[in-house]
Amino acid sequence: MCKIDVEGFEGEVIKGLSKSIKMISFEFTPTPGLIKKSIKSVEYLSGIGDVKFNYSFGETMSFALDEWVTSNEIREIILSIPSKTSFSGDIYAKFTN
């Protein structure tokens, strides 16, 4: 498990991965610019391995979804978050290869 929390620079750290690892989490913040960065991170992770996603709000570390979802599904979910809450959270990526 790799936890990344680098105050908006998660994408830069994630791009340092050249192959998948078992699990990774990174912070998201529900502002338009930072959500776009989170989506780019999801897309990058999808390009390096077979991966499923989940997320949590705030510092709960409790999965918000009962089942892990695809990159397209997590993209739609996190795009809808800014209108629902002002809390940040974490996106979790679990590789299956």
MOPAC internal coordinates of N, CA, C and O (Angstrom, degrees):
PM7 1SCF
backbone

  N    0.0000 0     0.00 0     0.00 0    0    0    0
  C    1.4522 1     0.00 0     0.00 0    1    0    0
  C    1.5250 1   107.99 1     0.00 0    2    1    0
  O    1.2310 1   121.12 1   -50.54 1    3    2    1
  N    1.3042 1   115.47 1   129.46 1    3    2    1
  C    1.4595 1   121.77 1   176.81 1    5    3    2
  C    1.5201 1   107.99 1  -120.87 1    6    5    3
  O    1.2310 1   120.28 1   -57.90 1    7    6    5
  N    1.3268 1   117.07 1   122.10 1    7    6    5
  C    1.4627 1   123.01 1   179.21 1    9    7    6
  C    1.5194 1   108.45 1  -106.66 1   10    9    7
  O    1.2310 1   120.68 1   -57.02 1   11   10    9
  N    1.3386 1   116.30 1   122.98 1   11   10    9
  C    1.4595 1   121.27 1   179.83 1   13   11   10
  C    1.5241 1   108.59 1  -112.90 1   14   13   11
  O    1.2310 1   120.66 1   -54.22 1   15   14   13
  N    1.3138 1   116.35 1   125.78 1   15   14   13
  C    1.4706 1   122.25 1   176.62 1   17   15   14
  C    1.5206 1   106.38 1  -145.83 1   18   17   15
  O    1.2310 1   120.88 1   -90.90 1   19   18   17
  N    1.3186 1   115.92 1    89.10 1   19   18   17
  C    1.4651 1   120.84 1  -174.36 1   21   19   18
  C    1.5230 1   111.78 1  -126.68 1   22   21   19
  O    1.2310 1   121.24 1  -145.43 1   23   22   21
  N    1.3369 1   115.23 1    34.57 1   23   22   21
  C    1.4671 1   122.78 1   170.43 1   25   23   22
  C    1.5259 1   114.60 1    50.36 1   26   25   23
  O    1.2310 1   120.96 1  -121.83 1   27   26   25
  N    1.3337 1   115.77 1    58.17 1   27   26   25
  C    1.4599 1   120.48 1   174.44 1   29   27   26
  C    1.5153 1   114.91 1    96.46 1   30   29   27
  O    1.2310 1   120.10 1   173.65 1   31   30   29
  N    1.3239 1   117.42 1    -6.35 1   31   30   29
  C    1.4622 1   120.58 1  -179.58 1   33   31   30
  C    1.5327 1   112.17 1  -106.74 1   34   33   31
  O    1.2310 1   120.56 1  -159.66 1   35   34   33
  N    1.3263 1   116.53 1    20.34 1   35   34   33
  C    1.4574 1   121.19 1  -179.10 1   37   35   34
  C    1.5295 1   111.79 1   -57.17 1   38   37   35
  O    1.2310 1   120.62 1   137.53 1   39   38   37
  N    1.3245 1   116.41 1   -42.47 1   39   38   37
  C    1.4638 1   120.46 1  -179.11 1   41   39   38
  C    1.5081 1   112.76 1   -59.37 1   42   41   39
  O    1.2310 1   120.11 1   139.55 1   43   42   41
  N    1.3171 1   117.39 1   -40.45 1   43   42   41
  C    1.4548 1   121.18 1   179.09 1   45   43   42
  C    1.5276 1   111.21 1   -64.19 1   46   45   43
  O    1.2310 1   120.49 1   140.12 1   47   46   45
  N    1.3274 1   116.66 1   -39.88 1   47   46   45
  C    1.4621 1   121.04 1   178.28 1   49   47   46
  C    1.5312 1   109.73 1   -68.19 1   50   49   47
  O    1.2310 1   120.39 1   134.49 1   51   50   49
  N    1.3193 1   116.85 1   -45.51 1   51   50   49
  C    1.4679 1   121.22 1  -178.71 1   53   51   50
  C    1.5217 1   111.08 1   -60.79 1   54   53   51
  O    1.2310 1   119.74 1   142.83 1   55   54   53
  N    1.3106 1   118.10 1   -37.17 1   55   54   53
  C    1.4640 1   120.72 1   179.26 1   57   55   54
  C    1.5253 1   112.35 1   -65.67 1   58   57   55
  O    1.2310 1   120.21 1   168.79 1   59   58   57
  N    1.3187 1   117.20 1   -11.21 1   59   58   57
  C    1.4587 1   120.92 1   174.24 1   61   59   58
  C    1.5160 1   112.84 1   -76.06 1   62   61   59
  O    1.2310 1   120.07 1   165.65 1   63   62   61
  N    1.3278 1   117.46 1   -14.35 1   63   62   61
  C    1.4697 1   120.88 1   176.84 1   65   63   62
  C    1.5274 1   109.26 1   -76.17 1   66   65   63
  O    1.2310 1   120.63 1   -48.84 1   67   66   65
  N    1.3078 1   116.40 1   131.16 1   67   66   65
  C    1.4623 1   119.97 1   175.79 1   69   67   66
  C    1.5238 1   111.43 1  -107.64 1   70   69   67
  O    1.2310 1   120.71 1   167.15 1   71   70   69
  N    1.3377 1   116.26 1   -12.85 1   71   70   69
  C    1.4629 1   120.98 1   175.45 1   73   71   70
  C    1.5152 1   108.20 1  -147.43 1   74   73   71
  O    1.2310 1   121.18 1   -14.76 1   75   74   73
  N    1.3165 1   115.34 1   165.24 1   75   74   73
  C    1.4575 1   119.95 1  -176.08 1   77   75   74
  C    1.5280 1   111.68 1   -71.05 1   78   77   75
  O    1.2310 1   121.69 1   -25.04 1   79   78   77
  N    1.3269 1   114.38 1   154.96 1   79   78   77
  C    1.4579 1   122.41 1   170.12 1   81   79   78
  C    1.5278 1   106.11 1  -122.95 1   82   81   79
  O    1.2310 1   119.71 1    -7.66 1   83   82   81
  N    1.3116 1   118.17 1   172.34 1   83   82   81
  C    1.4650 1   119.93 1  -174.06 1   85   83   82
  C    1.5248 1   112.76 1   -60.05 1   86   85   83
  O    1.2310 1   120.00 1   128.10 1   87   86   85
  N    1.3377 1   117.60 1   -51.90 1   87   86   85
  C    1.4583 1   120.54 1  -179.01 1   89   87   86
  C    1.5125 1   109.64 1  -151.97 1   90   89   87
  O    1.2310 1   121.48 1   -33.40 1   91   90   89
  N    1.3277 1   114.77 1   146.60 1   91   90   89
  C    1.4586 1   121.14 1   179.07 1   93   91   90
  C    1.5288 1   108.22 1  -141.89 1   94   93   91
  O    1.2310 1   120.66 1   -33.80 1   95   94   93
  N    1.3105 1   116.35 1   146.20 1   95   94   93
  C    1.4657 1   119.92 1   173.02 1   97   95   94
  C    1.5178 1   108.28 1  -131.62 1   98   97   95
  O    1.2310 1   121.43 1   -32.51 1   99   98   97
  N    1.3229 1   114.87 1   147.49 1   99   98   97
  C    1.4551 1   120.11 1   177.95 1  101   99   98
  C    1.5121 1   109.60 1  -146.60 1  102  101   99
  O    1.2310 1   121.77 1   -29.99 1  103  102  101
  N    1.3168 1   114.22 1   150.01 1  103  102  101
  C    1.4591 1   120.93 1  -175.69 1  105  103  102
  C    1.5307 1   111.47 1   -74.64 1  106  105  103
  O    1.2310 1   120.97 1   -35.29 1  107  106  105
  N    1.3346 1   115.75 1   144.71 1  107  106  105
  C    1.4643 1   120.89 1   168.92 1  109  107  106
  C    1.5181 1   108.45 1  -125.18 1  110  109  107
  O    1.2310 1   121.45 1   -29.30 1  111  110  109
  N    1.3148 1   114.83 1   150.70 1  111  110  109
  C    1.4578 1   121.91 1   177.14 1  113  111  110
  C    1.5239 1   107.45 1  -126.61 1  114  113  111
  O    1.2310 1   119.93 1   -49.96 1  115  114  113
  N    1.3335 1   117.74 1   130.04 1  115  114  113
  C    1.4657 1   120.83 1  -172.42 1  117  115  114
  C    1.5301 1   114.77 1   -78.90 1  118  117  115
  O    1.2310 1   120.74 1  -122.42 1  119  118  117
  N    1.3147 1   116.19 1    57.58 1  119  118  117
  C    1.4581 1   121.16 1   170.21 1  121  119  118
  C    1.5244 1   106.97 1  -117.25 1  122  121  119
  O    1.2310 1   119.48 1   -30.24 1  123  122  121
  N    1.3162 1   118.60 1   149.76 1  123  122  121
  C    1.4793 1   119.83 1  -174.79 1  125  123  122
  C    1.5279 1   114.23 1   -51.84 1  126  125  123
  O    1.2310 1   119.45 1   133.95 1  127  126  125
  N    1.3136 1   118.65 1   -46.05 1  127  126  125
  C    1.4588 1   120.33 1  -178.51 1  129  127  126
  C    1.5183 1   113.57 1   -67.30 1  130  129  127
  O    1.2310 1   120.69 1   137.69 1  131  130  129
  N    1.3218 1   116.29 1   -42.31 1  131  130  129
  C    1.4610 1   119.51 1  -178.48 1  133  131  130
  C    1.5220 1   112.08 1   -75.31 1  134  133  131
  O    1.2310 1   119.54 1   148.39 1  135  134  133
  N    1.3195 1   118.49 1   -31.61 1  135  134  133
  C    1.4662 1   120.25 1   174.95 1  137  135  134
  C    1.5201 1   109.74 1   -63.36 1  138  137  135
  O    1.2310 1   120.10 1   140.32 1  139  138  137
  N    1.3276 1   117.41 1   -39.68 1  139  138  137
  C    1.4735 1   120.83 1   177.67 1  141  139  138
  C    1.5190 1   110.57 1   -61.35 1  142  141  139
  O    1.2310 1   120.07 1   142.10 1  143  142  141
  N    1.3224 1   117.47 1   -37.90 1  143  142  141
  C    1.4632 1   120.71 1   176.95 1  145  143  142
  C    1.5288 1   110.24 1   -65.23 1  146  145  143
  O    1.2310 1   120.56 1   140.42 1  147  146  145
  N    1.3188 1   116.54 1   -39.58 1  147  146  145
  C    1.4634 1   120.00 1   178.32 1  149  147  146
  C    1.5252 1   110.96 1   -63.62 1  150  149  147
  O    1.2310 1   120.39 1   139.26 1  151  150  149
  N    1.3189 1   116.85 1   -40.74 1  151  150  149
  C    1.4601 1   121.03 1   178.05 1  153  151  150
  C    1.5259 1   110.66 1   -62.65 1  154  153  151
  O    1.2310 1   120.32 1   139.03 1  155  154  153
  N    1.3194 1   116.99 1   -40.97 1  155  154  153
  C    1.4691 1   120.00 1   177.27 1  157  155  154
  C    1.5271 1   110.42 1   -62.22 1  158  157  155
  O    1.2310 1   120.11 1   142.37 1  159  158  157
  N    1.3173 1   117.40 1   -37.63 1  159  158  157
  C    1.4645 1   120.49 1   176.99 1  161  159  158
  C    1.5234 1   111.20 1   -65.06 1  162  161  159
  O    1.2310 1   120.41 1   137.15 1  163  162  161
  N    1.3270 1   116.82 1   -42.85 1  163  162  161
  C    1.4693 1   121.21 1   176.73 1  165  163  162
  C    1.5252 1   109.70 1   -59.70 1  166  165  163
  O    1.2310 1   120.19 1   134.07 1  167  166  165
  N    1.3185 1   117.25 1   -45.93 1  167  166  165
  C    1.4617 1   121.26 1  -179.70 1  169  167  166
  C    1.5264 1   111.00 1   -62.41 1  170  169  167
  O    1.2310 1   119.87 1   138.21 1  171  170  169
  N    1.3213 1   117.85 1   -41.79 1  171  170  169
  C    1.4572 1   120.88 1   179.29 1  173  171  170
  C    1.5250 1   110.48 1   -62.40 1  174  173  171
  O    1.2310 1   120.70 1   132.79 1  175  174  173
  N    1.3420 1   116.26 1   -47.21 1  175  174  173
  C    1.4608 1   120.11 1  -179.75 1  177  175  174
  C    1.5267 1   111.11 1   -61.00 1  178  177  175
  O    1.2310 1   120.42 1   143.46 1  179  178  177
  N    1.3222 1   116.81 1   -36.54 1  179  178  177
  C    1.4646 1   120.55 1   178.50 1  181  179  178
  C    1.5216 1   111.31 1   -65.08 1  182  181  179
  O    1.2310 1   120.48 1   153.28 1  183  182  181
  N    1.3118 1   116.69 1   -26.72 1  183  182  181
  C    1.4550 1   120.94 1  -179.37 1  185  183  182
  C    1.5133 1   115.06 1   -80.09 1  186  185  183
  O    1.2310 1   119.92 1   165.88 1  187  186  185
  N    1.3385 1   117.76 1   -14.12 1  187  186  185
  C    1.4623 1   118.91 1  -178.17 1  189  187  186
  C    1.5242 1   113.66 1  -107.18 1  190  189  187
  O    1.2310 1   119.99 1   179.61 1  191  190  189
  N    1.3273 1   117.63 1    -0.39 1  191  190  189
  C    1.4567 1   119.09 1   178.26 1  193  191  190
  C    1.5125 1   112.88 1   177.35 1  194  193  191
  O    1.2310 1   121.74 1    -6.87 1  195  194  193
  N    1.3343 1   114.27 1   173.13 1  195  194  193
  C    1.4605 1   121.40 1   176.80 1  197  195  194
  C    1.5252 1   107.12 1   -78.86 1  198  197  195
  O    1.2310 1   120.46 1   -65.66 1  199  198  197
  N    1.3235 1   116.73 1   114.34 1  199  198  197
  C    1.4620 1   120.33 1  -169.88 1  201  199  198
  C    1.5221 1   111.06 1  -137.83 1  202  201  199
  O    1.2310 1   121.26 1   -33.07 1  203  202  201
  N    1.3067 1   115.19 1   146.93 1  203  202  201
  C    1.4658 1   123.36 1   173.79 1  205  203  202
  C    1.5246 1   107.54 1  -123.71 1  206  205  203
  O    1.2310 1   120.67 1   -22.06 1  207  206  205
  N    1.3392 1   116.32 1   157.94 1  207  206  205
  C    1.4601 1   121.28 1  -172.07 1  209  207  206
  C    1.5232 1   112.51 1  -128.14 1  210  209  207
  O    1.2310 1   121.78 1   -24.76 1  211  210  209
  N    1.3302 1   114.20 1   155.24 1  211  210  209
  C    1.4537 1   123.73 1   170.99 1  213  211  210
  C    1.5240 1   106.03 1  -147.77 1  214  213  211
  O    1.2310 1   119.84 1    -2.91 1  215  214  213
  N    1.3083 1   117.90 1   177.09 1  215  214  213
  C    1.4572 1   120.14 1   178.55 1  217  215  214
  C    1.5125 1   110.01 1  -153.00 1  218  217  215
  O    1.2310 1   121.59 1   -13.58 1  219  218  217
  N    1.3359 1   114.57 1   166.42 1  219  218  217
  C    1.4631 1   120.70 1   175.00 1  221  219  218
  C    1.5161 1   107.83 1  -139.97 1  222  221  219
  O    1.2310 1   120.64 1   -23.82 1  223  222  221
  N    1.3204 1   116.37 1   156.18 1  223  222  221
  C    1.4638 1   122.15 1   176.48 1  225  223  222
  C    1.5157 1   109.88 1   -95.14 1  226  225  223
  O    1.2310 1   121.05 1   -34.79 1  227  226  225
  N    1.3254 1   115.60 1   145.21 1  227  226  225
  C    1.4571 1   120.67 1   174.89 1  229  227  226
  C    1.5091 1   112.08 1    55.84 1  230  229  227
  O    1.2310 1   121.03 1    38.91 1  231  230  229
  N    1.2999 1   115.63 1  -141.09 1  231  230  229
  C    1.4635 1   122.46 1  -178.78 1  233  231  230
  C    1.5268 1   111.37 1  -103.34 1  234  233  231
  O    1.2310 1   120.15 1  -157.10 1  235  234  233
  N    1.3392 1   117.33 1    22.90 1  235  234  233
  C    1.4590 1   120.44 1  -174.64 1  237  235  234
  C    1.5204 1   113.50 1   -68.73 1  238  237  235
  O    1.2310 1   120.15 1   147.28 1  239  238  237
  N    1.3169 1   117.32 1   -32.72 1  239  238  237
  C    1.4630 1   123.06 1  -174.08 1  241  239  238
  C    1.5313 1   111.44 1    55.31 1  242  241  239
  O    1.2310 1   120.47 1  -155.20 1  243  242  241
  N    1.3146 1   116.70 1    24.80 1  243  242  241
  C    1.4618 1   123.06 1   174.71 1  245  243  242
  C    1.5177 1   107.81 1  -108.66 1  246  245  243
  O    1.2310 1   120.74 1   -51.97 1  247  246  245
  N    1.3177 1   116.20 1   128.03 1  247  246  245
  C    1.4569 1   119.81 1  -178.41 1  249  247  246
  C    1.5234 1   111.07 1   -62.39 1  250  249  247
  O    1.2310 1   120.68 1   -45.96 1  251  250  249
  N    1.3146 1   116.31 1   134.04 1  251  250  249
  C    1.4610 1   121.90 1   178.67 1  253  251  250
  C    1.5238 1   111.69 1   -79.36 1  254  253  251
  O    1.2310 1   120.23 1   155.27 1  255  254  253
  N    1.3318 1   117.17 1   -24.73 1  255  254  253
  C    1.4690 1   121.99 1  -177.53 1  257  255  254
  C    1.5225 1   110.56 1  -107.37 1  258  257  255
  O    1.2310 1   120.71 1   -37.34 1  259  258  257
  N    1.3208 1   116.25 1   142.66 1  259  258  257
  C    1.4695 1   120.64 1   176.74 1  261  259  258
  C    1.5226 1   111.85 1   -71.95 1  262  261  259
  O    1.2310 1   120.76 1   151.38 1  263  262  261
  N    1.3392 1   116.15 1   -28.62 1  263  262  261
  C    1.4604 1   120.95 1  -179.02 1  265  263  262
  C    1.5224 1   109.67 1  -128.78 1  266  265  263
  O    1.2310 1   120.50 1   -30.92 1  267  266  265
  N    1.3121 1   116.66 1   149.08 1  267  266  265
  C    1.4580 1   122.26 1   177.06 1  269  267  266
  C    1.5215 1   109.09 1   -72.93 1  270  269  267
  O    1.2310 1   120.65 1   -32.89 1  271  270  269
  N    1.3359 1   116.37 1   147.11 1  271  270  269
  C    1.4555 1   121.14 1  -173.49 1  273  271  270
  C    1.5329 1   111.28 1  -124.23 1  274  273  271
  O    1.2310 1   121.45 1   -10.81 1  275  274  273
  N    1.3230 1   114.83 1   169.19 1  275  274  273
  C    1.4630 1   121.37 1   179.58 1  277  275  274
  C    1.5276 1   110.94 1   -76.23 1  278  277  275
  O    1.2310 1   121.11 1    -8.24 1  279  278  277
  N    1.3119 1   115.47 1   171.76 1  279  278  277
  C    1.4691 1   120.00 1   178.01 1  281  279  278
  C    1.5211 1   111.36 1   -63.09 1  282  281  279
  O    1.2310 1   120.00 1   141.54 1  283  282  281
  N    1.3275 1   117.60 1   -38.46 1  283  282  281
  C    1.4713 1   119.85 1   177.74 1  285  283  282
  C    1.5209 1   111.78 1   -64.47 1  286  285  283
  O    1.2310 1   120.66 1   140.56 1  287  286  285
  N    1.3188 1   116.35 1   -39.44 1  287  286  285
  C    1.4652 1   119.94 1  -179.58 1  289  287  286
  C    1.5324 1   111.48 1   -68.96 1  290  289  287
  O    1.2310 1   120.01 1   136.53 1  291  290  289
  N    1.3340 1   117.58 1   -43.47 1  291  290  289
  C    1.4765 1   118.31 1   179.50 1  293  291  290
  C    1.5172 1   110.30 1   -67.13 1  294  293  291
  O    1.2310 1   120.30 1   147.02 1  295  294  293
  N    1.3226 1   117.03 1   -32.98 1  295  294  293
  C    1.4714 1   120.57 1   177.14 1  297  295  294
  C    1.5274 1   109.92 1   -58.71 1  298  297  295
  O    1.2310 1   120.35 1   131.50 1  299  298  297
  N    1.3252 1   116.94 1   -48.50 1  299  298  297
  C    1.4616 1   120.82 1  -179.73 1  301  299  298
  C    1.5290 1   111.59 1   -64.02 1  302  301  299
  O    1.2310 1   121.00 1   141.68 1  303  302  301
  N    1.3148 1   115.69 1   -38.32 1  303  302  301
  C    1.4658 1   119.77 1   179.68 1  305  303  302
  C    1.5228 1   110.66 1   -64.53 1  306  305  303
  O    1.2310 1   120.14 1   129.27 1  307  306  305
  N    1.3173 1   117.33 1   -50.73 1  307  306  305
  C    1.4658 1   118.21 1  -176.18 1  309  307  306
  C    1.5220 1   112.25 1   -70.76 1  310  309  307
  O    1.2310 1   120.21 1   153.39 1  311  310  309
  N    1.3276 1   117.20 1   -26.61 1  311  310  309
  C    1.4611 1   118.67 1   174.38 1  313  311  310
  C    1.5272 1   111.83 1   -67.01 1  314  313  311
  O    1.2310 1   120.25 1   153.34 1  315  314  313
  N    1.3282 1   117.13 1   -26.66 1  315  314  313
  C    1.4628 1   120.40 1  -179.81 1  317  315  314
  C    1.5320 1   112.37 1   -85.78 1  318  317  315
  O    1.2310 1   119.34 1   165.99 1  319  318  317
  N    1.3088 1   118.86 1   -14.01 1  319  318  317
  C    1.4586 1   121.86 1  -175.63 1  321  319  318
  C    1.5306 1   113.88 1   -64.09 1  322  321  319
  O    1.2310 1   118.06 1   138.76 1  323  322  321
  N    1.3284 1   121.29 1   -41.24 1  323  322  321
  C    1.4758 1   118.17 1  -176.76 1  325  323  322
  C    1.5261 1   114.68 1   -55.27 1  326  325  323
  O    1.2310 1   120.01 1   149.88 1  327  326  325
  N    1.3107 1   117.58 1   -30.12 1  327  326  325
  C    1.4575 1   119.19 1   179.79 1  329  327  326
  C    1.5255 1   112.00 1   -82.29 1  330  329  327
  O    1.2310 1   120.02 1   171.32 1  331  330  329
  N    1.3275 1   117.57 1    -8.68 1  331  330  329
  C    1.4558 1   120.43 1  -175.63 1  333  331  330
  C    1.5264 1   113.96 1  -105.13 1  334  333  331
  O    1.2310 1   119.70 1   151.07 1  335  334  333
  N    1.3164 1   118.17 1   -28.93 1  335  334  333
  C    1.4555 1   119.81 1  -172.10 1  337  335  334
  C    1.5189 1   111.25 1  -156.85 1  338  337  335
  O    1.2310 1   120.65 1   -19.12 1  339  338  337
  N    1.2968 1   116.37 1   160.88 1  339  338  337
  C    1.4572 1   120.49 1   174.77 1  341  339  338
  C    1.5270 1   111.39 1  -105.26 1  342  341  339
  O    1.2310 1   120.07 1  -176.03 1  343  342  341
  N    1.3277 1   117.48 1     3.97 1  343  342  341
  C    1.4563 1   121.07 1  -178.68 1  345  343  342
  C    1.5239 1   111.24 1   -80.59 1  346  345  343
  O    1.2310 1   121.35 1   -34.44 1  347  346  345
  N    1.3146 1   115.01 1   145.56 1  347  346  345
  C    1.4572 1   119.68 1   169.66 1  349  347  346
  C    1.5276 1   107.15 1   -85.47 1  350  349  347
  O    1.2310 1   120.67 1     1.42 1  351  350  349
  N    1.3054 1   116.32 1  -178.58 1  351  350  349
  C    1.4478 1   120.40 1   179.06 1  353  351  350
  C    1.5024 1   110.65 1  -170.15 1  354  353  351
  O    1.2310 1   121.12 1    17.06 1  355  354  353
  N    1.3128 1   115.46 1  -162.94 1  355  354  353
  C    1.4582 1   121.98 1   179.76 1  357  355  354
  C    1.5197 1   110.22 1  -126.24 1  358  357  355
  O    1.2310 1   121.45 1   -37.48 1  359  358  357
  N    1.3218 1   114.83 1   142.52 1  359  358  357
  C    1.4570 1   122.23 1   170.72 1  361  359  358
  C    1.5198 1   106.43 1  -103.06 1  362  361  359
  O    1.2310 1   120.64 1   -46.45 1  363  362  361
  N    1.3311 1   116.38 1   133.55 1  363  362  361
  C    1.4528 1   122.38 1   179.13 1  365  363  362
  C    1.5198 1   109.12 1  -110.91 1  366  365  363
  O    1.2310 1   121.02 1   -44.41 1  367  366  365
  N    1.3276 1   115.65 1   135.59 1  367  366  365
  C    1.4486 1   121.27 1   176.84 1  369  367  366
  C    1.5368 1   107.93 1  -121.17 1  370  369  367
  O    1.2310 1   120.80 1   -53.38 1  371  370  369
  N    1.3280 1   116.07 1   126.62 1  371  370  369
  C    1.4662 1   121.82 1  -179.32 1  373  371  370
  C    1.5267 1   107.57 1  -118.05 1  374  373  371
  O    1.2310 1   120.67 1   -62.90 1  375  374  373
  N    1.3302 1   116.33 1   117.10 1  375  374  373
  C    1.4587 1   121.04 1   179.98 1  377  375  374
  C    1.5182 1   109.98 1   -87.88 1  378  377  375
  O    1.2310 1   121.12 1   -38.58 1  379  378  377
  N    1.3174 1   115.46 1   141.42 1  379  378  377
  C    1.4666 1   120.07 1  -178.73 1  381  379  378
  C    1.5165 1   112.40 1  -109.05 1  382  381  379
  O    1.2310 1   119.98 1  -176.00 1  383  382  381
  N    1.3288 1   117.65 1     4.00 1  383  382  381
  C    1.4781 1   118.70 1   178.04 1  385  383  382
  C    1.4971 1   111.38 1  -114.32 1  386  385  383
  O    1.2310 1   120.10 1   180.00 1  387  386  385

